[in-house]
């Protein structure tokens, strides 16, 4: 297939590009490198430096003899989006190209508005471009299990059958997202469902759990093909953070009681899930949802797993409970179905002692790069962030507002 990967420079985008290229597909990647700019702006670079996309593509072709086509573009630029689809003529699109962080979206007004504007506008532009230039293309969109929240009923895969006043219908599962980022994903889902219904597009929404892991078969081919590994408060995940803290000798920061439960999966399973969706496309006009995770853990269970394995390796590991910066229930029911990908042939990599050991070993190799000061949470859900860059953004926003008022005054004077 001709497969276009949006956000192809990212943590999942780049491994997906290599994975699909190695399996004989013609792969194109699109990115505007916004995440690299946010990393610099917030001073939270990945643990291991990542070469520019152009260099990664060159090394990939040198190592494997396989091409990956790279394009710099912004999905929020509609003419650019149309041009890419018209020129590449994709059979399928894998859409990772959004601002991916809940804490980033809760940092301040500026980043909250940006997250929703960027994510929703980009996806809407893509849908219109597909309608015009690739109406039979299969859109594989990365959603999130966070769209559902933590309801007190079992979570189905996208839809639920409801009986009300003696009548029955199958409706989208109710959404209770936990951040402005997760809300942007909910809006995406609704827009894609609508486009499939009225324009006969077709799409698979992958509601993904939390991904962990550093290495895939393809990143292991060359040191410069590595993907990004974040452990900071904004782009890092709980398991990444715990592994880095264990190596750095810093107490593992468990938010609240640590009883919050989520779905998790290994990065290798993410790649396989995307492939399974691509190889088994929906029908014309069909919108489907796969819940993409393999196991459920509480935050405290993850911390205790890392503690146990770290101590076996001779590390001194302690747990520290912090006030939860997020607004969420400490204890809750959580039972989500995830059968469809298993039925298509997914064979999960379980979170094992061996996998944690391999993560700890890779982190130990780069221990000198760890910056403990970027780990502790400063983004608070219930009030304005104390993050320095957030304060700078607020000042910039006020400055723009003052300049806008001044410019309007000048215009009025000229008139």
N, C-alpha and C positions, 0 to 999 in steps of 0.2 A: 504493500500500500504506500501511497504518498501521504505522510503523516506530518502535520505541522504542530510543533510544540510551543505553546505560548508561555513565557516565563522560563525559557530554556536555559537560562544562566543560573537558576536557583538550586536549592538543596535537593528538590525532587526533579526539577526540569532537566538538569544536566545528566544525572544518572538514567533518566527515562530515555533521553535522546540516544545515549550510547547503547543502552539495552536494546532498543528497537532497531537501531542501525545495524547492530551485530546480528540481528535476526533477519536481515535481508530487506528491511523496509527502506524507502527513500525518505530521509528525515530532514526537515527544516526547523530551525529554532528561531524564535523571535523574542527579543527582550529590549527594554529601554534602560536597564541597569539602575533602576530607581533604588532597589534594595541596597546596592553598593553605596549609593549616596546617603541613604538613611543610616547605614552602619558608620560611615564617617561622621555624619552629623551628630549621632548619639555616642560616638566613640566606643562602639561595641563590635569590634571586628571579630570574625570567626577565629577559632583556636589556631587553625592552620591557614596561612595565607593562600588565597585562591588566584590562580593566573587569570588574566583577561580571557573572555570567551573566545576571542580570535585565536589566542595561543592554545587554548584547550582543543579547539577544532583542528588546528594544525597538528598538534601532537596525536590526537585521535587518528587522523588520516595516516600519519607517519607510522604509528604502531600497528594499525589494523588494515590499512589500505582502503578504508571505507570513508566516503565523504559525508559530512554533515553540512548543510547549507545554513549560514547564519545571517540574520537580518536584524538591524537595529531599527526599532519602531515602537510607537506608543499606541496602544489600543484606543486610547481616548482621542486620538487623531483619526477621524473617520476616513478621510481620503487615503491615509496610509494603510488602514486596515483593509479597505476595499482593494487597494492595489496589490497587497500581499496575497489575498485570496484569489484574485484574478490571475496573478502571475504563477503562483505555486500550484493552483488547482488541486487542493488536498482531497483525499478520500476520507480522511479523518483529522480531527483537531483535538489535541489534548490541552486543556485550558488550565494552566497554573498561574496565569499572568495577573495576579492581584496582590494587594497589600495583605500579608498573611498573618498578622499578629494582633491578638486581642488586646494585650497591654498597650501596644502602639495606638490603637483606636481609642483607648480610654485615657490617654496621656493628657490631652487638652482639647479645647474646642476646635482648634486648627486641624489637628490630626484626625479627630473624629469626623469632621466634615470631609476632609480629604479622603479618608478611607472609603466612605460610602460613595462619594462622587467618583472617585477613581474606579472602584470595583464595579459599581452598577453601570456607569457610563461605558466602561470598556466592554463589558459583557453585552450590553444593548447594541453597541456599535458592531460587535462581532455577529450578533444575530441578524442585524440588517444586512451586513456584508454577505453572510451566508445565504440569506434569502435572494440576494441579487446575483451572486457569483458562484455559490456552491450549495444549491438547495438540497442535494442528495448526500451531502457530507455528514458524517457522524460526529457529533460534538460530545467528547468525553470531558465532563466538567468536574473539577475538584471541588466538592462541597465539604461539609464537616458534620460530624456527629453533634457538634455544639449547637447546630440549628434546633435540635429537639429539646435541649435543656435536660432536666431530670424529672420528668413527670412521674406520678405515682401509679402508672400503668406500664405494661410492656410496650417497648418502642418497636413498631413495625418498620418494614423497609419502604419508607416513603409514603405509603397510603394505608388507610384504615377503613374497615367496613363499619358503618354506623347505622343503628336503628333509632329513629326518632319519630315519635307520634305515629307509630305503626308503619312507617316507610323506611326503606333501606337504601343506602348509597355507599359507594367507595369514594372517599375524599382524601385529599392530602393530609398527612398526619399533622396534628397541631404543633406549632413551633413556639418554643420559649427560649430564645437565644439569650446568651449571657453577656454579650458585649456589643458595641457598635460594629465591630468586625463581623461577629456572627450574624448580626442583623443584615449586614450587606450580603451575606451568603444566602439568607432567607429570601431577600428581594431578588437575587439572581435566580434562585430556584423557581420562584413564581413567574419571572419573566421568561425563563426558558420553557417552562410548562405551557405558558400562553403561546409562545412562538411555535411550539410543536403543534398545538391544537389548531391555530388559525392559519399557519403557513405550511403545514405538513413537513416541518423540519424533524429531525430525529436526534435524540440526546440520551446519554447515560449520565446521571448525577451520582458521583461517588462520594457518599457521605463518610469521610475518612475519620478514623480515630487518630490518636497521637502517634506519630511515627518516631521510631528510635533507630539508631544504628549509624555507623560511620562508613562502612565499606560494602561495596557490591563487587560482583565478579569483574565488572568493567573498570571500576575505580582502582582495582588492584593491579591492573595491567601496567600502570606507570604512575610514579609519585605525583606528577602534575595533573593527573585526571581526577584527583580527589574532589569530593563535594564538600560544601560548607558544613561546619559543625559549630553551632551556637550553644553557649551555656549561660548567656546573660539573661537579665530579667525580662527583656523585650522579645527577643527572637528564640531564646532557648526554651527547651521543654524540661519537665521535672526530672526525667531520667537522666538526660544530658547533664543537668545541673548537679544532681546527686553524684554522678560518677566523677565529675571534675572536682567537686568539693572533697570527695573521698581522697583523691590523689593529692590535692592541695593541703590536706590536713585541716580543712575548714568544716565546722559542723554542718550536717545536712539540714537545709532549711525546709521544714515541713510546715505548710501553711495551715493554721488552725489545728484541729485535731488530726487532720490527715485522713479523714474517713471518706472524702469525696472520691467517687468512683468514675472511671472513664475507660473507654475502649482503647487498646494499643495494638500496634503491629510493627513488624520489622520492615525496614526500607526495602529489602528484597521482595517482600510480599506486596508492597505498594506497586513495584514494577510489574509483578506478575498479574496483579489485579487489573491494572491498566491494559495489559496485553490481552487478558481474557475478555475484557469489555470490547476491545477493538476487534478481536477475532469472532465475537458473537454479537454483531450489531443488532439494535432494535429495528423494528419495521418503520416504514415511512409514516411520519406523523406521531410516532410513539415517544413518550417521555417515560423513562424508567429510573428507579433509584436502587442502588446497591449500598448497603451499610458495610463499609470497608474497614474491618478490624478483625483481630483474631482472638484476643484475650481481654478480660476486664480485670483491672487492679485498682485498689485504692492508692492514694498518694503515700500513705504510711507503709503499705505493703511493698511498694517500690523502694522506699528508703531502707526498709529492713533487709530487702534482698541485696541492695548495694552494700549495706553495712556488713552483712555476713560474708559476702565475697571479698570485700576489701580487707577485712580482718584475716581471712585465709591467706591473702597475699602479703600480710605483714603491715598493713596500713592501720593507723589508729583512727577509727571512724566513730563519731558521736552524732546523735540527732539533736536538733534544736527546733522547738515549736515556736513559730512566729504568728503574730496576729495576721489573719488572712487578709491580704490587700483586696481580694475580690469579694463581691457581694453574692454569696451562694450558701445553700444549706450545708451545714456541717455533716449531717447524716441524711441519707435519702435512699429511696428505692432506685435501682438501676438494672434493668434487664432488657437488653436490645437484641433483636433478631439480626443475624448476619449469615443467612443460609445461601443466598443466590450465588455468590462467588464460589462458595464451597461446592455447590452443585455444578458449576462450570469447570471445576477441576483444581481449585486452589488447594495446595498442600502447605499449610502454615509452618513458618519457623516460629517455634515457641520461645518465649523469653526464658532462657536457661542460664544456669551458672556459667556455662561456657561462653555464651554471648556477652554476659556482663564482664567476664574476665577479659575477653578480647577488646571490649570498649575501654576498660581500665588500662590495658596494656598500651593501646594506641595513645591514650591521653598521657600516660607516663612518659612516652617518647617525646611529647611536646609540653612537658610540665613547666618548663621555663617560660612558656608563653602565657600561662594562666594569670589572669588579673582578678583576684578575689573581690576587688572593689566594685565590679560590675555585676555581681551575682545578686546581692540583696535587693529586694523589691522596693522601688520608690514610686511606682505608679499605683495610685490608690483609686479603686472603683467609686468610692463614695464621696470623694472630694478632689479638688484640683491636684494634679501631680506636683511632686516636689523635685522632679527631674530638672536639672539645670537647663537642658535644651528646651524643655517645655516652657520654662519661664522666658527664655529667649524668644520662642515662637509667639508667646503672648505679647511680649513687648513689640515684636515685629508687626503683629496684627493690629495693635493699638496705633503704631506708627503709620501703618497703611491707612487706617481709619482717619487719622488726623490729616494725612496728606490728601485723602479723598475730599474731606471737608474743605481744605485749603484750595484745592483745584476747582471745586464747585464755586467757591467764593470768587476766584479769579475769573472764571467763565462769566459769572453774573456781572462782575464789574465791567468786563469787555462788552457784554451785551448792552 
